[in-house]
């Protein structure tokens, strides 16, 4: 954790700001890590075959959370909004938007 916090310090140049941002950043990191590791469990190959109008479809018992497009889109939206809010909180509203225009 100390190494990850030091890496966060290199980005923010401030320990106080890192202490505010770090819990959210490390939570997202561990969520993605654990979701992807769950996809490696061999039980994901077990499932049921279900009959549908278009034929047979396989429904796995367990799959990675990041295999679903809704999770990926939500994480992407959260990252974009979070990056903009981080910029606003760290350097201010005016500087954030004027830097976007340049």
NUGULO-705538 format. One record per residue: residue number from 1; residue in three letters; x negated, y negated, z negated of N, C-alpha, C in turn. Coordinates in steps of 0.05 Angstrom, whole numbers, plus 5000, padded with zeros to 4 digits. Atoms other than C-alpha are relative to their C-alpha. Example, Ala and Ser with C-alpha at 12.3 -4.5 7.8 and 13.67 -1.06 7.14 Angstrom:
(1; "ALA"; (4982; 5024; 5000); (4754; 5090; 4844); (4982; 4976; 5000)),
(2; "SER"; (5016; 5024; 5001); (4727; 5021; 4857); (5015; 4978; 4986)),
This chain:
(1; "UNK"; (4984; 5024; 5000); (5000; 5000; 5000); (4983; 4975; 5000)),
(2; "UNK"; (5018; 5023; 5002); (4943; 4953; 4984); (4988; 4993; 5028)),
(3; "UNK"; (5010; 5004; 4973); (4914; 4963; 5054); (5021; 4987; 5018)),
(4; "UNK"; (4979; 5011; 4984); (4981; 4948; 5086); (5006; 4971; 4992)),
(5; "UNK"; (4996; 5027; 5010); (4989; 4886; 5043); (4977; 4982; 5010)),
(6; "UNK"; (5023; 5015; 4989); (4919; 4863; 5064); (5004; 4994; 5029)),
(7; "UNK"; (4995; 5005; 4971); (4939; 4872; 5137); (5022; 4979; 5003)),
(8; "UNK"; (4980; 5021; 4999); (5001; 4830; 5124); (4988; 4973; 4993)),
(9; "UNK"; (5014; 5025; 5007); (4956; 4777; 5092); (4985; 4989; 5024)),
(10; "UNK"; (5014; 5009; 4976); (4916; 4774; 5157); (5018; 4986; 5019)),
(11; "UNK"; (4980; 5012; 4982); (4979; 4757; 5195); (5011; 4974; 4989)),
(12; "UNK"; (4987; 5023; 5011); (5009; 4707; 5147); (4981; 4979; 4989)),
(13; "UNK"; (5020; 5018; 5012); (4945; 4676; 5118); (5008; 4990; 4973)),
(14; "UNK"; (4991; 5009; 5026); (4980; 4671; 5051); (5010; 5024; 4985)),
(15; "UNK"; (4992; 4977; 5017); (4988; 4723; 4995); (5029; 4996; 4991)),
(16; "UNK"; (4972; 5006; 5010); (5052; 4688; 4970); (5020; 5006; 5022)),
(17; "UNK"; (4981; 4995; 4977); (5085; 4692; 5039); (5000; 5030; 5006)),
(18; "UNK"; (5001; 4971; 4995); (5061; 4764; 5047); (5017; 5015; 4980)),
(19; "UNK"; (4984; 4987; 5021); (5094; 4783; 4981); (5030; 4997; 5005)),
(20; "UNK"; (4972; 5003; 4993); (5160; 4757; 5008); (5008; 5017; 5024)),
(21; "UNK"; (4994; 4986; 4975); (5156; 4791; 5076); (4994; 5030; 4999)),
(22; "UNK"; (5010; 4972; 5001); (5120; 4856; 5058); (5022; 5021; 4994)),
(23; "UNK"; (4980; 4979; 5006); (5179; 4894; 5026); (5018; 5007; 5023)),
(24; "UNK"; (4983; 4995; 4976); (5222; 4886; 5088); (4984; 5015; 5021)),
(25; "UNK"; (5016; 4988; 4979); (5166; 4903; 5136); (4992; 5029; 4994)),
(26; "UNK"; (5008; 4973; 5006); (5143; 4965; 5099); (5024; 5018; 4999)),
(27; "UNK"; (4976; 4984; 5000); (5215; 4989; 5091); (5007; 5008; 5029)),
(28; "UNK"; (4995; 4994; 4972); (5226; 4985; 5166); (4980; 5020; 5011)),
(29; "UNK"; (5021; 4982; 4991); (5159; 5020; 5178); (5006; 5029; 4990)),
(30; "UNK"; (4995; 4973; 5011); (5177; 5078; 5131); (5026; 5012; 5011)),
(31; "UNK"; (4975; 4989; 4988); (5248; 5084; 5160); (4994; 5012; 5027)),
(32; "UNK"; (5007; 4990; 4973); (5220; 5092; 5231); (4982; 5025; 4997)),
(33; "UNK"; (5018; 4978; 5003); (5165; 5139; 5207); (5015; 5025; 4991)),
(34; "UNK"; (4985; 4977; 5010); (5212; 5185; 5168); (5021; 5010; 5021)),
(35; "UNK"; (4981; 4992; 4979); (5265; 5184; 5224); (4986; 5016; 5022)),
(36; "UNK"; (5015; 4985; 4979); (5213; 5206; 5275); (4990; 5027; 4990)),
(37; "UNK"; (5010; 4975; 5011); (5184; 5259; 5229); (5023; 5020; 4997)),
(38; "UNK"; (4977; 4982; 5002); (5254; 5288; 5218); (5006; 5013; 5027)),
(39; "UNK"; (4996; 4989; 4973); (5258; 5299; 5293); (4981; 5023; 5006)),
(40; "UNK"; (5019; 4979; 4995); (5199; 5347; 5288); (5008; 5026; 4985)),
(41; "UNK"; (4992; 4976; 5014); (5235; 5396; 5242); (5013; 5020; 5019)),
(42; "UNK"; (4991; 4981; 4980); (5249; 5460; 5281); (5030; 5006; 4998)),
(43; "UNK"; (4971; 4995; 5002); (5322; 5463; 5256); (5015; 4985; 5022)),
(44; "UNK"; (4987; 5016; 4979); (5337; 5411; 5310); (5006; 5017; 5025)),
(45; "UNK"; (4995; 4982; 4977); (5335; 5468; 5361); (5025; 5018; 4995)),
(46; "UNK"; (4976; 4985; 5006); (5394; 5501; 5325); (5024; 4982; 5003)),
(47; "UNK"; (4975; 5016; 4996); (5464; 5478; 5341); (5022; 5018; 5009)),
(48; "UNK"; (4977; 4985; 4989); (5530; 5497; 5371); (5005; 4992; 5028)),
(49; "UNK"; (4991; 5006; 4973); (5555; 5502; 5441); (5029; 4993; 5000)),
(50; "UNK"; (4972; 5009; 5000); (5619; 5464; 5453); (5010; 4998; 5028)),
(51; "UNK"; (4988; 5001; 4974); (5665; 5470; 5512); (5013; 4973; 5003)),
(52; "UNK"; (4988; 5026; 4993); (5685; 5405; 5545); (5010; 5001; 5028)),
(53; "UNK"; (4989; 5001; 4973); (5718; 5384; 5610); (4978; 5003; 5021)),
(54; "UNK"; (5022; 4999; 4980); (5651; 5377; 5644); (4983; 5026; 4997)),
(55; "UNK"; (5015; 4975; 5003); (5626; 5446; 5620); (4991; 5003; 4971)),
(56; "UNK"; (5011; 4995; 5027); (5585; 5469; 5560); (4980; 4978; 4992)),
(57; "UNK"; (5020; 5020; 5010); (5547; 5419; 5518); (4989; 5010; 4973)),
(58; "UNK"; (5014; 4991; 5024); (5497; 5432; 5462); (5000; 4977; 4980)),
(59; "UNK"; (4999; 5020; 5022); (5506; 5394; 5396); (4981; 5010; 4978)),
(60; "UNK"; (5020; 4991; 5020); (5444; 5399; 5351); (5010; 4995; 4971)),
(61; "UNK"; (4993; 5004; 5028); (5452; 5406; 5275); (4985; 4976; 4989)),
(62; "UNK"; (5017; 5021; 5011); (5395; 5357; 5261); (4984; 4988; 5022)),
(63; "UNK"; (5017; 5014; 4981); (5362; 5305; 5304); (4990; 4974; 4988)),
(64; "UNK"; (5013; 5024; 5010); (5319; 5244; 5295); (5020; 4976; 5001)),
(65; "UNK"; (4982; 5024; 5000); (5355; 5179; 5276); (4993; 4981; 5023)),
(66; "UNK"; (5008; 5018; 4978); (5315; 5142; 5329); (5005; 5012; 5027)),
(67; "UNK"; (4992; 4989; 4974); (5340; 5189; 5383); (5026; 4988; 5010)),
(68; "UNK"; (4975; 5013; 4993); (5405; 5151; 5382); (4995; 4971; 5009)),
(69; "UNK"; (5006; 5027; 4990); (5406; 5087; 5423); (5011; 4979; 4982)),
(70; "UNK"; (4989; 5020; 5018); (5448; 5051; 5371); (4980; 4993; 4978)),
(71; "UNK"; (5021; 5006; 5019); (5392; 5057; 5320); (4978; 4983; 5012)),
(72; "UNK"; (5022; 5014; 4987); (5340; 5033; 5369); (5008; 4971; 5006)),
(73; "UNK"; (4990; 5027; 4995); (5382; 4973; 5390); (5002; 4983; 4975)),
(74; "UNK"; (4998; 5014; 5026); (5396; 4954; 5318); (4973; 4992; 4990)),
(75; "UNK"; (5027; 5007; 5008); (5322; 4957; 5301); (4988; 4978; 5017)),
(76; "UNK"; (5010; 5020; 4982); (5305; 4915; 5362); (5012; 4972; 4993)),
(77; "UNK"; (4987; 5026; 5007); (5357; 4861; 5344); (4990; 4990; 4974)),
(78; "UNK"; (5010; 5008; 5026); (5334; 4861; 5272); (4971; 4989; 5002)),
(79; "UNK"; (5028; 5010; 4997); (5261; 4852; 5294); (5000; 4972; 5013)),
(80; "UNK"; (4999; 5026; 4987); (5278; 4793; 5340); (5010; 4979; 4981)),
(81; "UNK"; (4989; 5019; 5019); (5321; 4758; 5289); (4980; 4996; 4977)),
(82; "UNK"; (5020; 5002; 5022); (5270; 4773; 5234); (4976; 4984; 5007)),
(83; "UNK"; (5024; 5015; 4991); (5212; 4746; 5274); (5006; 4970; 5001)),
(84; "UNK"; (4993; 5028; 4998); (5249; 4681; 5287); (5005; 4988; 4972)),
(85; "UNK"; (4997; 5009; 5027); (5270; 4674; 5214); (4974; 4997; 4985)),
(86; "UNK"; (5027; 5002; 5012); (5199; 4688; 5192); (4986; 4975; 5009)),
(87; "UNK"; (5012; 5025; 4990); (5175; 4632; 5237); (5012; 4975; 4988)),
(88; "UNK"; (4987; 5023; 5012); (5227; 4584; 5210); (4992; 4996; 4971)),
(89; "UNK"; (5007; 5002; 5028); (5212; 4600; 5138); (4970; 4993; 4995)),
(90; "UNK"; (5029; 5004; 5005); (5136; 4597; 5146); (4991; 4973; 5010)),
(91; "UNK"; (5010; 5025; 4990); (5125; 4535; 5190); (5022; 4979; 5004)),
(92; "UNK"; (4978; 5020; 4999); (5194; 4501; 5191); (5015; 5003; 5026)),
(93; "UNK"; (4981; 4998; 4978); (5252; 4496; 5239); (4990; 4985; 5025)),
(94; "UNK"; (5008; 5017; 4977); (5225; 4439; 5283); (4976; 5012; 5014)),
(95; "UNK"; (5024; 4989; 4988); (5156; 4469; 5294); (5005; 5027; 5014)),
(96; "UNK"; (4994; 4974; 4988); (5185; 4538; 5309); (5012; 4996; 5028)),
(97; "UNK"; (4986; 5004; 4974); (5231; 4513; 5365); (4983; 4984; 5020)),
(98; "UNK"; (5017; 5015; 4981); (5180; 4464; 5394); (4978; 5019; 5010)),
(99; "UNK"; (5020; 4981; 4991); (5129; 4521; 5397); (5012; 5019; 5021)),
(100; "UNK"; (4987; 4982; 4980); (5180; 4564; 5435); (5002; 4987; 5027)),
(101; "UNK"; (4997; 5014; 4975); (5188; 4510; 5488); (4974; 4997; 5015)),
(102; "UNK"; (5026; 5004; 4987); (5113; 4504; 5502); (4991; 5025; 5013)),
